[in-house]
Each structure stands twice: as C-alpha cells, then as structure tokens.
C-alpha cells in the first residue's frame, strides 16, 4: 500500500489559515521534500509529517507480487525522484534490513525485516490472537483447512490458518492475497459497502474474470454480496479455482460491521450435499464465537442461525 503523498506544492496564504497578516509568513506549515525543496501544505496539520519517511515507505510499497525486484533507476522513474535521492533511501533501508540487493545485480528486493514487521503486526492483532483457537477447533471438527481473512482495499489477506488433513490444499500461507471481487471471502468482507462505496473502491479498475462464475460488473458483484449477506454465509464451488470449494461466514465487530471472515476449504469442485448443511453450521458457529470474543457481545446475539440481512440495511 502506498502512503498518501500529502506534501504538495501549493501556494495558499499562511496568513489566511493562521489569522496573520497577508505580508507575514509562517514557517510552521512548511517542510522540505526529499529533493530539499520547500513545500507548503494545504492542511497545517501536515507540517508534522516527515517527507523523507513518506518517501521511504512509498519506496517499500513499490515492491509487489509482480514487481519483486526493482532497480534504483526504475524506482526513481516510478517515484519521480532523483536517482541520488533514491540511492540514499535504498542505502538506509538496506542497512536496516528492509531491502536487499539481489546478488551482484542492480536489483533490489524486500528484506526479511519487512516480514518480521508483518508477523509482529499479526501477533499484535486481537483478531488473530482470538482467532487461532477458533480455527483450530473448526479444523479439528471438520478435518478441513480453516482460515481467517481480512480485507485490504480490493484484496483479501489471510491472517491466520489451521491446516487440515488434505496436505495438497494447505499451500496457501498467512499473508497471501486474493482478489476480493472474485472470491467468496471477498464477497463476505464487502458486505458493509454500498454501491457508491463499491464504485469508489473500484474506480478506474476492471473486474477481471477468473472463472465463468466471477462477477465482471459492479452490479453483478453487489447482487452476489447481498445474496450472501441475506443468507448469512457465502459459498463458492469451483468459483475461483476449479476443484476447490469454500464456505465463509462473517466476523462482526461491536458495531455489527463485518471485520473479518472465517472459512473452510473443501478439496472438491462441489460440496457433498449430505455434508453441506453441517459444514455451513460449523463455519457460522465458529464465526459467531470469534465475533463474541472480539466484540464482547452476548454470544446468543450473533448466533449461527441469525441472518445478516438486517445488519447491512
């Protein structure tokens, strides 16, 4: 995720903001960007931001699944910064373990410090702390891999898992990301969003089809989200990957907003009809248990038999 570039070269009058005369200046709403240029902020509160730190975090955000290695020259082009500035950022981040040089090449990749920071974040989350034993119980009861996921913009992120007996389907790891629009996990996690919210979230972005079941318009996505919400759970049978089915249920916070989802993965293109109702009940019960733990609400108030329809009106 890229930090917002809040430092902008704007020419507003500091006197109008701080009640000073037009001829007076105030250095408190100025800072220097990474090129050493003076920057005046729109919002006086932005003067507390550190542009160099922003640039360093922005640089880390340039490394993605499809851009695992980047050169200083490429980073300079993407960030619109002088190569010398990027070089200093890389040297600083490399000294702290956040990036690493790839052999003797000019390429850099993310370093182990990023992973360590990510795991420390996950370990600090009340959600994962309470979620792990719930997943373990669900996994033991069903024999299936159980997962806890949250949404990050247009993607779902796996934050905890319990591996089931089918080792072939245990490859997905904590930290893995999937497109929200194309997965039942994402549909469950998008339940709080109105159509206007969905339009803003996917502005300028097409909905890529992964299978014939993937919604490719916002109207189709919204209809599927509402259907899952009304039912109280979501199910995908070969909807994202052929040969894999997923059953997911929402985890609510103390404001009855969806904050996460609990799921099980079935290593079949279709769930056996004889087992479907029992699996759905187990997943929803696990989600209700985790909801109770993180929201401190009476467990019966978000029971596994409740419908989500009224929660997202």
FISE-387569 format. One record per residue (C-alpha): residue number from 1; x, z, y. Coordinates in Angstrom, 2 decimals. Each point is the difference from the previous one (the first is absolute). Last residue first. Layout:
FISE-387569
   palo         x         z         y
    NUM         X         Z         Y
...
This chain:
FISE-387569
   palo         x         z         y
    313    -29.57      5.64     -2.38
    312      3.19      0.66     -1.93
    311     -0.80      3.39     -1.54
    310     -3.62     -0.94     -0.69
    309      0.89     -2.58     -2.65
    308      2.71      2.02     -1.68
    307     -2.27      0.97     -2.89
    306      0.39      3.36     -1.69
    305      0.36      0.26     -3.76
    304      3.64      1.08      0.09
    303     -0.84      2.84      2.34
    302      0.95      0.15      3.63
    301     -2.01      3.04      1.07
    300      0.41      1.61     -3.42
    299      3.66      0.61      0.64
    298     -0.69      2.12      3.05
    297      2.29     -1.43      2.70
    296      3.65      1.02      0.33
    295      0.74     -3.56      1.13
    294      3.21     -0.46     -2.01
    293     -1.01      1.80     -3.17
    292     -3.64     -1.02      0.00
    291      0.87     -3.65      0.49
    290      2.49      0.29     -2.86
    289     -2.74      1.28     -2.29
    288     -2.41     -2.68      1.18
    287      2.58     -2.71     -0.72
    286      0.55      1.42     -3.49
    285     -3.75      0.13     -0.62
    284     -0.32     -3.60      1.19
    283      2.73     -1.13     -2.40
    282     -1.51      1.90     -2.93
    281     -3.54     -1.27      0.69
    280      1.21     -3.59      0.25
    279      1.88      0.37     -3.28
    278     -3.05      1.41     -1.79
    277     -2.27     -2.76      1.33
    276      2.43     -2.74     -1.02
    275      0.82      1.10     -3.54
    274     -2.73     -1.79     -1.95
    273      0.15     -2.94      2.40
    272      3.64     -0.54     -0.95
    271      1.82     -0.69      3.26
    270      0.82     -3.66      0.52
    269      3.34     -1.75      0.51
    268      1.63      2.85     -1.89
    267      2.87      2.41      0.68
    266     -2.28      2.46      1.85
    265      1.51      1.46      3.17
    264     -1.43      3.25      1.32
    263     -0.69      0.75      3.64
    262     -0.09      2.67      2.69
    261     -0.47     -1.13      3.60
    260      1.14      1.37      3.34
    259     -1.25      1.10      3.43
    258     -3.63     -1.08     -0.11
    257     -1.86      1.81      2.78
    256     -2.28      2.93     -0.81
    255      1.30      1.95      3.02
    254      1.82      2.52     -2.23
    253      1.88     -2.86     -1.69
    252     -1.38     -2.16     -2.77
    251      1.58     -1.41     -3.14
    250     -1.60     -3.26     -1.07
    249     -0.48     -1.32     -3.55
    248      1.85     -2.72     -1.88
    247     -0.39     -1.81     -3.35
    246      2.59     -2.67     -0.73
    245      0.14     -2.83     -2.52
    244      3.07     -1.93     -1.12
    243      0.23     -3.13     -2.15
    242     -0.01     -2.39      2.91
    241      1.39      1.57      3.14
    240     -2.03      0.54      3.16
    239     -3.60     -0.20     -1.17
    238      0.66      0.23     -3.72
    237     -2.79      2.53     -0.22
    236     -0.19      1.81      3.33
    235     -2.11      3.10      0.41
    234     -0.91      2.00      3.08
    233     -1.65      3.38      0.37
    232     -2.91      1.68      1.77
    231     -2.50     -2.81     -0.59
    230     -0.88     -0.31      3.67
    229      3.67      0.02      0.94
    228      0.87     -2.63     -2.61
    227     -2.76     -2.31      1.26
    226      1.00      0.61      3.61
    225      3.62     -0.96     -0.70
    224     -1.12     -3.11     -1.88
    223     -2.23     -1.11      2.88
    222      2.79      0.70      2.51
    221      2.41     -2.17     -1.97
    220     -2.48     -2.88     -0.19
    219     -0.66      0.18      3.74
    218      3.72      0.29      0.70
    217      0.62     -3.25     -1.84
    216      2.27     -0.76     -2.97
    215     -1.36      2.58     -2.43
    214      2.12     -0.02     -3.17
    213     -2.01     -0.56     -3.20
    212      1.38     -3.50     -0.60
    211      3.45      1.62     -0.24
    210      2.79      0.72      2.49
    209     -1.75     -1.46      3.05
    208      1.73      0.65      3.33
    207     -2.17      1.39      2.76
    206      1.21     -1.70      3.17
    205      1.58      1.99      2.80
    204     -0.37     -0.55      3.76
    203     -2.11      3.13      0.37
    202     -0.23      1.76     -3.37
    201     -0.14      3.57      1.27
    200     -1.99     -0.91      3.12
    199     -2.58     -1.92     -2.01
    198     -0.19      2.86     -2.50
    197     -0.60      2.51      2.80
    196     -2.78     -2.16      1.44
    195     -1.55     -0.24     -3.45
    194      0.06      3.79     -0.19
    193      2.79      1.82     -1.80
    192     -0.52      3.23     -1.92
    191     -0.31     -1.76     -3.38
    190      3.39     -1.70      0.26
    189      1.58      2.41     -2.50
    188     -2.46     -0.88     -2.76
    187      0.50     -3.71      0.61
    186      3.76      0.48     -0.01
    185     -0.01      1.64     -3.40
    184     -2.29     -2.74     -1.28
    183      2.74     -2.43      0.86
    182      0.19     -3.28      1.93
    181     -0.84      1.25      3.49
    180      2.46      2.88     -0.19
    179      3.05     -2.06     -0.90
    178      2.26      2.00     -2.35
    177      2.90      2.34      0.69
    176      2.35      1.92     -2.27
    175      1.31      3.33      1.32
    174     -0.49      1.83     -3.28
    173      0.63     -2.50     -2.76
    172     -1.99     -2.63     -1.85
    171      1.63     -0.62     -3.39
    170     -2.29      2.21     -2.06
    169     -2.08     -2.86     -1.43
    168      2.22     -0.88     -2.95
    167      0.43      3.71     -0.72
    166     -3.63      0.30     -1.12
    165     -0.12      3.78     -0.56
    164     -0.69      0.95      3.59
    163      2.39      0.74      2.85
    162     -1.15      2.40      2.71
    161      0.35     -1.36      3.53
    160      0.51      1.01      3.62
    159      0.29     -1.68      3.42
    158     -1.00     -3.58     -0.85
    157     -0.44     -1.89      3.27
    156     -2.95     -2.23      0.86
    155      0.58     -2.79      2.50
    154     -1.73     -1.41      3.07
    153      0.73      3.01      2.26
    152      1.61      2.64     -2.23
    151     -2.65      1.16     -2.44
    150      0.40      2.85     -2.47
    149      0.37      0.02     -3.77
    148     -0.08      2.53     -2.84
    147      0.49     -1.41     -3.47
    146     -0.96      0.66     -3.61
    145      1.47     -1.77     -3.02
    144     -2.39      0.20     -2.92
    143     -0.23      2.47     -2.91
    142     -3.42      0.98      1.36
    141      0.11      3.80      0.06
    140      3.77      0.31      0.26
    139      0.12     -2.53      2.84
    138     -2.81      1.72      1.89
    137      1.65      3.40     -0.41
    136      3.36     -1.34      1.16
    135     -1.65     -1.75      2.93
    134     -1.65      3.25      1.13
    133      3.32      1.83     -0.43
    132      1.71     -2.58      2.24
    131     -2.68     -0.15      2.69
    130      0.36      3.45      1.53
    129      3.63     -0.53      0.97
    128     -0.65     -3.69      0.63
    127     -2.71      0.72      2.56
    126      1.81      2.94      1.56
    125      2.71     -2.46      0.92
    124      3.48      1.52      0.27
    123      1.21     -1.47     -3.30
    122     -1.10     -3.45      1.14
    121      1.97      0.35      3.22
    120      3.07      1.24     -1.85
    119     -0.35     -2.97     -2.32
    118     -0.04     -2.38      2.94
    117      3.00      1.66      1.63
    116      1.97     -0.33     -3.22
    115     -1.00     -3.64     -0.30
    114      1.13     -0.72      3.55
    113      3.24      1.93     -0.58
    112      0.73     -2.24     -2.99
    111      0.78     -2.94      2.25
    110     -2.03     -2.99      1.12
    109      1.82     -3.31     -0.21
    108      2.67     -1.73      2.07
    107      1.45     -3.49     -0.28
    106      3.28     -1.24      1.47
    105      1.49     -0.18     -3.48
    104      2.80      2.10     -1.47
    103     -2.34      2.00     -2.19
    102     -3.46      0.38      1.53
    101      0.49      2.32      2.97
    100     -2.15      3.10     -0.17
     99     -2.76      1.33      2.22
     98     -1.47      3.49      0.47
     97      3.14      1.73     -1.29
     96      0.85      1.86      3.19
     95      3.15     -2.02      0.75
     94     -1.97     -3.16     -0.79
     93     -2.65      0.88      2.57
     92      2.61      0.45      2.72
     91      1.91     -3.16     -0.92
     90     -3.22     -1.98     -0.19
     89     -1.12      1.17      3.44
     88      3.40     -0.82      1.46
     87     -0.10     -3.47     -1.55
     86     -3.53     -0.56      1.32
     85      1.17      0.77      3.53
     84      2.99     -2.32     -0.35
     83     -2.21     -2.74     -1.39
     82     -2.08      0.06      3.17
     81     -3.66      0.82     -0.60
     80     -3.08     -2.14     -0.52
     79     -1.09      2.12     -2.98
     78     -0.39     -2.93     -2.36
     77      3.03     -1.88      1.29
     76      2.28      3.04     -0.03
     75     -1.24      0.92     -3.48
     74      0.87     -3.49     -1.22
     73      3.47      0.21      1.55
     72      0.60      3.44     -1.48
     71     -0.80     -1.40     -3.39
     70     -3.04      0.87     -2.07
     69     -0.58      1.02     -3.62
     68     -3.26      1.23     -1.50
     67     -2.12     -2.42      1.97
     66     -2.87     -0.73     -2.42
     65     -0.68      3.67     -0.72
     64      0.79      0.94      3.57
     63      2.96      0.79      2.24
     62     -1.01     -0.53      3.64
     61     -1.33      3.56      0.14
     60      3.52      1.40     -0.10
     59      0.80     -1.95      3.17
     58     -3.13      1.33      1.70
     57      1.14      3.52     -0.81
     56      3.37     -0.65      1.64
     55     -1.63     -1.71      2.96
     54     -2.32      2.93      0.59
     53      2.95      2.38     -0.20
     52      1.81     -2.01      2.66
     51     -3.14     -0.07      2.16
     50     -0.38      3.82      0.02
     49     -3.56      0.92      0.99
     48     -0.59      2.81      2.47
     47     -0.51     -2.49      2.83
     46     -3.05     -1.24     -1.89
     45     -2.03      2.87      1.46
     44      0.09     -1.79      3.36
     43     -2.11     -2.79     -1.57
     42      0.76     -3.51      1.18
     41      3.71      0.58     -0.46
     40      2.85     -1.19      2.23
     39      3.02     -1.33     -1.85
     38      3.53     -0.10      1.41
     37      2.24     -2.30     -1.98
     36      2.74      1.46     -2.18
     35     -0.57     -2.51     -2.78
     34     -1.52      2.64     -2.30
     33     -2.56      0.81      2.67
     32      0.71      2.38      2.83
     31     -2.66      2.38      1.22
     30     -2.34      0.34      2.92
     29     -3.04      2.20      0.59
     28      2.09      2.98      1.15
     27      1.99     -2.11      2.45
     26     -2.56      0.33      2.75
     25      0.03     -2.23      3.02
     24     -1.28      0.49      3.51
     23     -1.04     -2.76      2.35
     22     -3.58     -0.14     -1.21
     21     -0.40      3.70      0.55
     20     -0.42      2.25     -2.96
     19     -3.20      0.86     -1.91
     18      1.65     -0.16     -3.40
     17     -1.66     -3.14     -1.27
     16     -0.35     -1.90      3.26
     15      3.51      1.03      1.05
     14      1.42     -1.36     -3.25
     13     -1.08     -3.47      1.13
     12     -0.46     -2.41     -2.90
     11      2.60     -2.61     -0.73
     10     -0.02     -0.25     -3.74
      9      2.90     -0.62     -2.30
      8     -1.41      1.51     -3.17
      7      1.04      2.91     -2.21
      6     -2.84      0.58     -2.45
      5      1.28     -2.19     -2.74
      4     -2.21      1.47     -2.70
      3      1.95      1.12     -3.01
      2      0.07     -2.60     -2.77
      1     -1.36      0.98     -3.41
